Amino acid sequence: MKLRQWIAFGLVSVLLLTGCSKGETPQGTQTENISGETVLTVNGEAVMMGELQYYIYRTAMTELYQENPDFDGDLSKVNWKKKTDSGKSLEDTIMEDAIESIIGDVLAVQQGKALGVELSAGDLKTMDDSIYQLIEKYGEDGFLQNMQAMGIGSKEAYHKQYEREMLIPKIREDFAANEEKYLGEFASAIKEYRTDNRARVQHILLLSEGGKYDDPESAIKQVWEMAKSGEDFAKLMETYNEDPGATAQGYDFGPGEMVTEFEEASFALEIGAISEPVKTSYGYHIIKRLIGFGEMQKYWISQASVARFDDVINENSVPDILNQIKEKQTEIQEQNKSNASKGE
């Protein structure tokens, strides 16, 4: 059983076009410099404005739709100066969250590669072929226009983001399966970096209907008492859990991806803590919070050498970036309508 409740943001994904093999990728598909100036360096690796714009767009759309699921995309209605829970303006919150997100992703790729997680030759060819096919379909100018409609500033920025989007899920999976390789002797320190935007949990579910317990509410209380007394949670999962999709590795999720009661209980837990029984539409749960990839990324950020070029960052306002992206999207939509009317 999957507990996820995905929120549809309508975002343009860099992975919409996965590409099929079509001979050798032409020379030059990866050589264009990323547009703009350096905004960050992360352990010496430069991050350009042409990369950060995508994260600003993604972060802004996520936060706007989470705040208002009925948001119609009209940016003129957004109050960028209003204060968020952080005490900062909405504009500053989005910028800081986007910067933290891209730093975390850059570090994840750096650390994952250092620990042996790489894309396969087939993955790399798919990535290169996707660029070749887009250029073949739209031409260089059309390809750039479609990237700009995602906030991506150049062909190389697209390539780097595509690589991140393919590699980071592999690193997450490797972390969940081999967390001792990542945590090492620093597990107790990493617990202090609990994050509120992702959580990794194990859980035991007793179904309210169709399960093996006549009185699941009473049964879950008994399981909870065993968990509280220190019995191995993974073994309790093996014995009692009625969620066939759950594993000892747990669920790793962000806001809006789980049913509300489950999500709220998970994010309220300290690392290593076990919840009281939680009732959802599925049944009764006991949840144990684990060190997740979000905590791992926050720890990496704390240990990394990061330089910010705020003079460059401050030249680019969130509303201006989003309006430019919106204009590109509108331009493409109008072109598509025109082409359709001409029968092209």
C-alpha positions, 0 to 999 in steps of 0.5 A: 500500500502506498501512502503517498498523496502527490501534489500536482504542481504543473511544473515543467520537468527536466526529465520529460524527454527521456530520449531514445538511442539514435546513433552517436551524439554529435560533438558539442552537445555538452560544451556550451558555457553556462550563462551568467555569473558565478553565484556560489562555489560548493567545495570549489565547484562553481554554480552559475545563475543559469543553474540557480534560476531553475531552483528558484522557479521550482522552489517558488512554484512548490511553495505557492501551490502548497500555500494555495492549491488553487493558485492560478499561476498569476504572479501579479497576485503574489505578495512577495513582501509578506512574512513567512514562518521564518520571519523573512519575506516570501521573496527572501524565503524562496531565494534562500530555500532555492540556494540551500536546495541547489547546495544540497543537490551539488553536495549529494552528487559530490558525495554520492560519486565519492562513495561509488554511485555513478550513472551507467553508460546507458544513463549517460547516453540517454541524457546526451541523446535527449539533448541531441533530439531536442536540438534536432526537433526545435533547432538551437534557438528553440531548444534554448527557448524551451530551457528558458521556460524552465528557468535553465540558462544554457545547454550545459546547465540543462545537462548538469540538472538532468544528471542531478535529476537522474543521479540523486534518486540513485544516491537516495536509494543507496543511502537507504540501503547502505546508510552505515556507509554514509553515516559512519562515525557521525550518526549521533552528530547528524541527528542534530540536523533534523529537517522539516522539509523531508522525513524518513520513517519506518512504520507499522500499519494495522488496517482498519478494514480488511486486515487480520485484526478484529480490533486493530485499535487495541492491537496497535496499542499492544504493538506500541507497548512492545515498541516503547519497551525497546523491542526491535522495530524492524522485527515488529514490522516483519511480524505485524505490519500490513502495509505490503509496500513498506520495508525496513528502509522506510519511506522518505518523503516531503510535505504533501506526499503523505496523508496529513495525519501521517505526515504531521506525526512524522515531522513532529518526531525527533530522530529515533523517536516512536509515535503514539498510535496514529489513525489515518484513512488506512488504519492505525500506525506506529511511526519511527523516525530515522536519519534521512537523506534530508538530514544527511544533506544538511550535515554535508552543508554544515561541513562544506566549503561554500562561498556565496557571491551576494552581489551577483545574487542580489542583482536577480530578484525572484519576481523578475526571474519568475516573470521572465520564465512566465513570459517564455512559457507564454511565448511558447504557448502562443507559438504552439497555437499558431503552428496548430492553426497552420496545421504544422 
